[in-house]
Amino acid sequence: MNLFPCTLVYVDDDAKPGPNSTNRDPLSYVSQAICLNNSLRRVGMPTLTIMTNAPALVEQRIGSMPAEHRPVVTKLAATIELPKNTPFYAAHFKLDLMDQVAASLPEDTMMLLLDADMVALLPLDRSLVERCAEAGLGVFDISDQVFPAYGSESVVEDLEIVADRRLKNPRWYGGEFLLATPASLRRLVPRARAYYARYLSESGRLKHHGDEAFISAALNTLVDEGQVLIEVGAYQAVGRHWAGNNYRDVRWFRCCSFVHLPGGKALLEKEARFGEFAPDRFWRHMRVAHLRGRVRHAVKRIAKMLSVGRLATWSAYAVRSVKS
């Protein structure tokens, strides 16, 4: 089974930037995709395809690169319409990407949909790819991160609103990684489009926005109807890392095939300036960012403790004043 690595770069100067993006350059995601493609080349994986609504701008950005190092650029047929102030606005167009790929991908090839702010450290395990090919879908279950952060009841409620049904075992799937056969995409995309329409109509009731909401709802209902999913995170095919977060020991990520750095976009954009991806350099910069993040977390905790302490002191003083 062959792989077709692809990523979305949706360019719209008028749209609200992603919540995790600090670079206001709409083509900053191209730099991240260059880094991702360099890392794919290093581990012997196929060239990355950038699917974009602005192919001329993307081609211009990568035009100075050696031809053999460039990602492939393909025009995205964008059909989705939604308010431009919607959180994660650009990510919604992954649905159009999946639809387009489903119609053009050879039957012996699996789509490997990746976010641009990722790096490849190791080739995907072939036995894992074969399992995903047999099942049709390889997904990244991040429920253990999302449920505690937002409350399981809140997350499940949103999924069931979008799906318009009770789900047997609701799970939340990360949008940064999806491995899918053409046949499974042809099942998933129509369901996701139907749920996208409901997602839009119910957006005022939802606490979570972005492609993960309606894609996760679609995947959950397919599972309830018998679809088998291979959860690739357990195999360390992909890990989501936030600088300073102690969710996992940072060393765990060194054994992942892909690392997603949603808060590390600037690091990846700097890494893209080099002609070749160097894992040691990447890890050095990542560890520095992680340590700085740990310091920021510690300062915030101390500030919160001091604030609580001052509030407790003021409350005690107020009680004494009333009694006197």
SEFINU-14825 format. One record per residue (C-alpha): residue number from 1; x, y, z. Coordinates in steps of 0.2 Angstrom, whole numbers, always signed. Each point is the difference from the previous one (the first is absolute). Layout:
% residues N
{i NUM; xx X; yy Y; zz Z}
...
//
This chain:
% residues 324
{i 1; xx +0; yy +0; zz +0}
{i 2; xx +7; yy +17; zz -5}
{i 3; xx -1; yy +16; zz +10}
{i 4; xx -6; yy +17; zz -6}
{i 5; xx +6; yy +13; zz +13}
{i 6; xx -10; yy +16; zz -2}
{i 7; xx -3; yy +16; zz +10}
{i 8; xx -12; yy +15; zz -1}
{i 9; xx +6; yy +17; zz -2}
{i 10; xx -16; yy +12; zz -2}
{i 11; xx +5; yy +18; zz -3}
{i 12; xx -13; yy +14; zz +5}
{i 13; xx +6; yy +17; zz +6}
{i 14; xx -17; yy +4; zz +6}
{i 15; xx -2; yy -16; zz +11}
{i 16; xx +3; yy -1; zz +19}
{i 17; xx +17; yy -7; zz +3}
{i 18; xx +1; yy -17; zz +9}
{i 19; xx +0; yy +1; zz +19}
{i 20; xx +17; yy -8; zz +0}
{i 21; xx +8; yy +11; zz -13}
{i 22; xx +11; yy +15; zz +5}
{i 23; xx +6; yy +4; zz -18}
{i 24; xx -12; yy +11; zz -9}
{i 25; xx +8; yy -5; zz -17}
{i 26; xx -14; yy -10; zz -9}
{i 27; xx +14; yy -10; zz -9}
{i 28; xx +9; yy -5; zz +16}
{i 29; xx -8; yy -17; zz -1}
{i 30; xx +10; yy -2; zz -16}
{i 31; xx +16; yy +1; zz +10}
{i 32; xx -6; yy -13; zz +12}
{i 33; xx -5; yy -11; zz -15}
{i 34; xx +18; yy +2; zz -7}
{i 35; xx +7; yy -6; zz +17}
{i 36; xx -12; yy -15; zz +0}
{i 37; xx +4; yy -4; zz -18}
{i 38; xx +19; yy +1; zz +4}
{i 39; xx -3; yy -12; zz +15}
{i 40; xx -10; yy -12; zz -11}
{i 41; xx +14; yy -1; zz -13}
{i 42; xx +13; yy -4; zz +14}
{i 43; xx -10; yy -15; zz +6}
{i 44; xx -3; yy -6; zz -18}
{i 45; xx -18; yy +4; zz -1}
{i 46; xx -9; yy +6; zz -16}
{i 47; xx +0; yy +19; zz -4}
{i 48; xx -13; yy +11; zz +9}
{i 49; xx -14; yy +7; zz -10}
{i 50; xx -6; yy +17; zz +5}
{i 51; xx -19; yy +2; zz -4}
{i 52; xx -4; yy +19; zz -1}
{i 53; xx -13; yy +12; zz -6}
{i 54; xx +15; yy +12; zz -5}
{i 55; xx +12; yy -11; zz -10}
{i 56; xx +9; yy +15; zz -9}
{i 57; xx +4; yy +8; zz +17}
{i 58; xx +6; yy -17; zz +7}
{i 59; xx +11; yy -3; zz -16}
{i 60; xx +7; yy +17; zz +2}
{i 61; xx +5; yy -3; zz +18}
{i 62; xx +9; yy -17; zz -4}
{i 63; xx +7; yy +6; zz -17}
{i 64; xx +18; yy +3; zz +6}
{i 65; xx +1; yy -18; zz +7}
{i 66; xx +9; yy -14; zz -10}
{i 67; xx -13; yy -8; zz -11}
{i 68; xx +4; yy -17; zz +8}
{i 69; xx -3; yy +7; zz +17}
{i 70; xx -17; yy +8; zz -3}
{i 71; xx -17; yy -6; zz +6}
{i 72; xx -13; yy -3; zz -14}
{i 73; xx -13; yy +13; zz -1}
{i 74; xx -18; yy -4; zz -5}
{i 75; xx -15; yy +12; zz -1}
{i 76; xx -13; yy -3; zz +12}
{i 77; xx -18; yy +1; zz -6}
{i 78; xx -7; yy +9; zz +15}
{i 79; xx -19; yy -1; zz +2}
{i 80; xx -3; yy +3; zz +19}
{i 81; xx -8; yy +16; zz +5}
{i 82; xx +1; yy +6; zz +18}
{i 83; xx +2; yy +16; zz +10}
{i 84; xx +18; yy +6; zz -1}
{i 85; xx +1; yy +3; zz +19}
{i 86; xx -3; yy -18; zz +4}
{i 87; xx +14; yy -8; zz +11}
{i 88; xx +11; yy -11; zz -10}
{i 89; xx -7; yy +7; zz -16}
{i 90; xx +12; yy -7; zz -13}
{i 91; xx +0; yy -18; zz +8}
{i 92; xx -18; yy -2; zz -6}
{i 93; xx +5; yy -1; zz -18}
{i 94; xx +8; yy -17; zz +4}
{i 95; xx -17; yy -7; zz -4}
{i 96; xx +2; yy +7; zz -18}
{i 97; xx +18; yy -8; zz -1}
{i 98; xx -6; yy -17; zz +6}
{i 99; xx -14; yy +1; zz -13}
{i 100; xx +12; yy +4; zz -14}
{i 101; xx +12; yy -13; zz +5}
{i 102; xx -13; yy -13; zz +1}
{i 103; xx -5; yy +3; zz -18}
{i 104; xx +18; yy -1; zz -7}
{i 105; xx +10; yy -12; zz +11}
{i 106; xx +5; yy -17; zz -8}
{i 107; xx -7; yy -15; zz +10}
{i 108; xx +17; yy -6; zz +5}
{i 109; xx +4; yy +17; zz +8}
{i 110; xx -5; yy +6; zz +17}
{i 111; xx -2; yy +19; zz +4}
{i 112; xx +11; yy +5; zz +14}
{i 113; xx -7; yy +17; zz +6}
{i 114; xx +12; yy +10; zz +11}
{i 115; xx -1; yy +17; zz +7}
{i 116; xx +14; yy +11; zz -6}
{i 117; xx +7; yy +3; zz +18}
{i 118; xx +7; yy -17; zz +1}
{i 119; xx +17; yy -9; zz -3}
{i 120; xx +4; yy -18; zz -5}
{i 121; xx +13; yy -8; zz +11}
{i 122; xx -2; yy -18; zz -5}
{i 123; xx -9; yy -10; zz -14}
{i 124; xx -17; yy -6; zz +4}
{i 125; xx +1; yy -18; zz +5}
{i 126; xx -5; yy -11; zz -15}
{i 127; xx -10; yy -12; zz +10}
{i 128; xx -10; yy +14; zz +7}
{i 129; xx -3; yy +7; zz -17}
{i 130; xx -6; yy -17; zz -5}
{i 131; xx -12; yy -1; zz +14}
{i 132; xx -7; yy +17; zz -4}
{i 133; xx -2; yy -6; zz -18}
{i 134; xx -10; yy -15; zz +5}
{i 135; xx -11; yy +10; zz +11}
{i 136; xx -1; yy +15; zz -12}
{i 137; xx +4; yy +14; zz +13}
{i 138; xx +14; yy +4; zz +12}
{i 139; xx -5; yy +14; zz +12}
{i 140; xx +8; yy +9; zz +15}
{i 141; xx -11; yy -1; zz +15}
{i 142; xx +4; yy +15; zz +12}
{i 143; xx -15; yy -3; zz +12}
{i 144; xx +12; yy -2; zz +14}
{i 145; xx +6; yy +18; zz -3}
{i 146; xx -16; yy +8; zz -5}
{i 147; xx -12; yy -7; zz +13}
{i 148; xx +9; yy +5; zz +16}
{i 149; xx +4; yy +17; zz -7}
{i 150; xx -18; yy +5; zz -5}
{i 151; xx -10; yy -13; zz +10}
{i 152; xx -6; yy -16; zz -7}
{i 153; xx -19; yy +5; zz +1}
{i 154; xx +3; yy +16; zz -10}
{i 155; xx +10; yy -9; zz -14}
{i 156; xx -12; yy -14; zz -1}
{i 157; xx -15; yy +12; zz -1}
{i 158; xx +8; yy +9; zz -14}
{i 159; xx +4; yy -16; zz -10}
{i 160; xx -18; yy -6; zz +3}
{i 161; xx -8; yy +17; zz -6}
{i 162; xx +10; yy -1; zz -16}
{i 163; xx -4; yy -19; zz -3}
{i 164; xx -18; yy +3; zz +5}
{i 165; xx +0; yy -16; zz +10}
{i 166; xx +6; yy -9; zz +15}
{i 167; xx +18; yy -8; zz -3}
{i 168; xx +4; yy -16; zz +8}
{i 169; xx +18; yy +4; zz +4}
{i 170; xx +4; yy +18; zz -4}
{i 171; xx +18; yy +4; zz -4}
{i 172; xx +9; yy +16; zz -6}
{i 173; xx +12; yy -2; zz -15}
{i 174; xx +14; yy +12; zz -4}
{i 175; xx +0; yy +8; zz -17}
{i 176; xx +19; yy +0; zz -2}
{i 177; xx +0; yy -18; zz -6}
{i 178; xx -11; yy -11; zz -10}
{i 179; xx +5; yy -15; zz -10}
{i 180; xx -14; yy -6; zz -12}
{i 181; xx -3; yy -11; zz -15}
{i 182; xx -10; yy +8; zz -15}
{i 183; xx -15; yy -12; zz +4}
{i 184; xx +0; yy +6; zz +18}
{i 185; xx +1; yy +18; zz -5}
{i 186; xx -15; yy -3; zz -11}
{i 187; xx -10; yy -6; zz +15}
{i 188; xx +7; yy +14; zz +12}
{i 189; xx -2; yy +15; zz -10}
{i 190; xx -19; yy +0; zz -4}
{i 191; xx -3; yy -3; zz +19}
{i 192; xx +12; yy +14; zz +5}
{i 193; xx -9; yy +12; zz -13}
{i 194; xx -17; yy -4; zz +8}
{i 195; xx +7; yy +3; zz +17}
{i 196; xx +9; yy +16; zz -5}
{i 197; xx -17; yy +7; zz -5}
{i 198; xx -7; yy -4; zz +17}
{i 199; xx +16; yy +7; zz +8}
{i 200; xx -3; yy +16; zz -8}
{i 201; xx -18; yy +1; zz +4}
{i 202; xx +4; yy -4; zz +18}
{i 203; xx +16; yy +10; zz +2}
{i 204; xx -8; yy +12; zz +13}
{i 205; xx -3; yy -15; zz +12}
{i 206; xx +17; yy -8; zz -3}
{i 207; xx +15; yy +3; zz +12}
{i 208; xx +13; yy -8; zz -13}
{i 209; xx +3; yy +6; zz -17}
{i 210; xx +10; yy -6; zz -15}
{i 211; xx +2; yy -15; zz -11}
{i 212; xx +3; yy -12; zz +15}
{i 213; xx -18; yy +3; zz +5}
{i 214; xx -9; yy -6; zz -15}
{i 215; xx +13; yy -13; zz -6}
{i 216; xx +0; yy -8; zz +18}
{i 217; xx -19; yy +0; zz -1}
{i 218; xx +0; yy -9; zz -17}
{i 219; xx +14; yy -12; zz +6}
{i 220; xx -10; yy -5; zz +16}
{i 221; xx -16; yy -4; zz -9}
{i 222; xx +10; yy -10; zz -13}
{i 223; xx +7; yy -10; zz +14}
{i 224; xx -17; yy -2; zz +8}
{i 225; xx -5; yy -8; zz -17}
{i 226; xx +14; yy -12; zz +0}
{i 227; xx +15; yy +9; zz -8}
{i 228; xx +17; yy -5; zz +8}
{i 229; xx +12; yy +14; zz +4}
{i 230; xx +19; yy -3; zz +4}
{i 231; xx +5; yy +12; zz +14}
{i 232; xx +17; yy +5; zz -6}
{i 233; xx +5; yy +10; zz +15}
{i 234; xx +2; yy -16; zz +10}
{i 235; xx +13; yy -5; zz -12}
{i 236; xx +9; yy +17; zz +1}
{i 237; xx -3; yy +3; zz -18}
{i 238; xx -4; yy +18; zz +6}
{i 239; xx +1; yy +11; zz +16}
{i 240; xx -6; yy +17; zz +4}
{i 241; xx +12; yy +10; zz +10}
{i 242; xx -3; yy +17; zz +8}
{i 243; xx +16; yy +9; zz +7}
{i 244; xx +0; yy -1; zz +19}
{i 245; xx -14; yy -13; zz +1}
{i 246; xx +4; yy -15; zz +11}
{i 247; xx -14; yy -10; zz -8}
{i 248; xx +14; yy -12; zz -6}
{i 249; xx +19; yy +0; zz +3}
{i 250; xx +8; yy +9; zz -14}
{i 251; xx +11; yy -15; zz -3}
{i 252; xx -15; yy -10; zz -5}
{i 253; xx -2; yy +10; zz -16}
{i 254; xx +17; yy -5; zz -7}
{i 255; xx -8; yy -17; zz -4}
{i 256; xx -14; yy +7; zz -10}
{i 257; xx -1; yy -1; zz -18}
{i 258; xx -8; yy +18; zz -1}
{i 259; xx +0; yy +14; zz +13}
{i 260; xx -13; yy +13; zz +0}
{i 261; xx +5; yy +17; zz +7}
{i 262; xx -16; yy +11; zz +0}
{i 263; xx +8; yy +13; zz +11}
{i 264; xx +18; yy -2; zz -8}
{i 265; xx -4; yy +8; zz -17}
{i 266; xx +14; yy +13; zz +1}
{i 267; xx +12; yy -14; zz +4}
{i 268; xx -5; yy -9; zz -16}
{i 269; xx +1; yy +15; zz -11}
{i 270; xx +18; yy +3; zz +6}
{i 271; xx +4; yy -18; zz -4}
{i 272; xx -7; yy +2; zz -17}
{i 273; xx +14; yy +13; zz -4}
{i 274; xx +13; yy -15; zz -1}
{i 275; xx +1; yy -10; zz -16}
{i 276; xx -1; yy -17; zz +10}
{i 277; xx -9; yy -5; zz +16}
{i 278; xx +12; yy -4; zz +14}
{i 279; xx -8; yy -10; zz +14}
{i 280; xx +14; yy +5; zz +13}
{i 281; xx -3; yy +18; zz -4}
{i 282; xx -18; yy -1; zz +1}
{i 283; xx +0; yy -9; zz +17}
{i 284; xx +12; yy +12; zz +7}
{i 285; xx -12; yy +15; zz -4}
{i 286; xx -15; yy -10; zz +5}
{i 287; xx +8; yy -4; zz +17}
{i 288; xx +4; yy +18; zz +3}
{i 289; xx -18; yy +5; zz -5}
{i 290; xx -6; yy -13; zz +12}
{i 291; xx +10; yy +6; zz +15}
{i 292; xx -5; yy +18; zz -3}
{i 293; xx -18; yy -6; zz +0}
{i 294; xx +3; yy -9; zz +16}
{i 295; xx +6; yy +16; zz +8}
{i 296; xx -15; yy +10; zz -7}
{i 297; xx -12; yy -14; zz +8}
{i 298; xx +10; yy +2; zz +16}
{i 299; xx -1; yy +19; zz +1}
{i 300; xx -19; yy -1; zz -4}
{i 301; xx -3; yy -13; zz +14}
{i 302; xx +10; yy +11; zz +12}
{i 303; xx -10; yy +16; zz -5}
{i 304; xx -16; yy -10; zz +2}
{i 305; xx +5; yy -6; zz +18}
{i 306; xx +5; yy +18; zz +5}
{i 307; xx -16; yy +7; zz -7}
{i 308; xx -10; yy -13; zz +10}
{i 309; xx +10; yy +3; zz +15}
{i 310; xx -3; yy +19; zz -1}
{i 311; xx -19; yy -4; zz -2}
{i 312; xx +0; yy -11; zz +15}
{i 313; xx +9; yy +13; zz +11}
{i 314; xx -12; yy +14; zz -6}
{i 315; xx -15; yy -12; zz +4}
{i 316; xx +7; yy -3; zz +17}
{i 317; xx +3; yy +18; zz +3}
{i 318; xx -18; yy +4; zz -6}
{i 319; xx -8; yy -13; zz +12}
{i 320; xx +10; yy +7; zz +15}
{i 321; xx -6; yy +18; zz -5}
{i 322; xx -18; yy -6; zz +0}
{i 323; xx +2; yy -8; zz +17}
{i 324; xx +8; yy +15; zz +7}
//
